[in-house]
Amino acid sequence: MVAERVRDYAEKLRDDCSALISDLIEEQEKLDVIYNPLRYAWRPHSTFIERFAGLGARTLMIGMNPGLGMGNTGIPFGCPVQVRDYLGIRDLEVDQPEMSHPKRVVLGLEQPRSEVSGRRIWSMLAELYGEPETAMSHVFIVNHCPLWMFNDQGQNITPDKLRGVVESRLRDICDEHLREVVKAMGIERVIGVGNYAMQRATTALAGRGLRIEKIPHPSPASPLANRNGGADWRAAVREVLPDIRASGSGRD
């Protein structure tokens, strides 16, 4: 089954990335703490795959790496309230990371804080497609890299800021996972959320005949995402993803 293969690939990604953490911290002066949500939040992550990866989506949306949402819930762009109330994933235990930072406390699915990027992504998919089963029959979501990384001040360090031999190994592992998911799901179109995700998709999937597109990142740090109360960002997403609720059309 598709979902089983995607779950197996996520397990491999989890373990391969965990094996690099010590070397990555040693290599990167700016990195002090690394969380791997695929390990400590594996229960909700695997549930997400089991429920939604096998519904027939031919479009794959990819983010860069976890923020507060996936860092607590294990689900890409997993704003906790959307995970609980929209995806219906709740009451699953989330363990603690092997490393910890006092400014990045993991509270799991009950995390009361909202992640703006995740809230915008899932709210947009709900607006375009309705129920999560319908949304995930059109668009499945993964992150390119599963590691949530910080400096000693607890500030996010994203993969695009890293350089080095170990970083290159991490990137290769994540590229291979992307190729595996694309093949297992029969993906025809990939949408990068932001420039880095699109660049990784373009490189990792070169020569496969896929449509590779981009939507702007919904981060509150992005002027476009905030402009006109988010209306400009939503309009940009609508240029890439069809509104089946308004048009009555089927799968894109």
LINNOR-V61083 format. One record per helix or strand. SS is the DSSP state (A for helix, B for strand). FROM is the first residue (numbers start at 1). LEN is the number of residues. If there is no record, write none. Layout:
ss-><SS:SS>
from-><FROM:FROM>
len-><LEN:LEN>
This chain:
ss-><A:A:B:A:A:B:A:A:A:A:A:B:B:B:A:A:B:A:B:A:A>
from-><2:21:33:37:42:59:68:80:108:116:132:139:147:156:159:165:189:195:211:223:244>
len-><17:7:4:4:11:5:6:6:3:14:7:5:4:1:3:21:5:10:5:16:4>
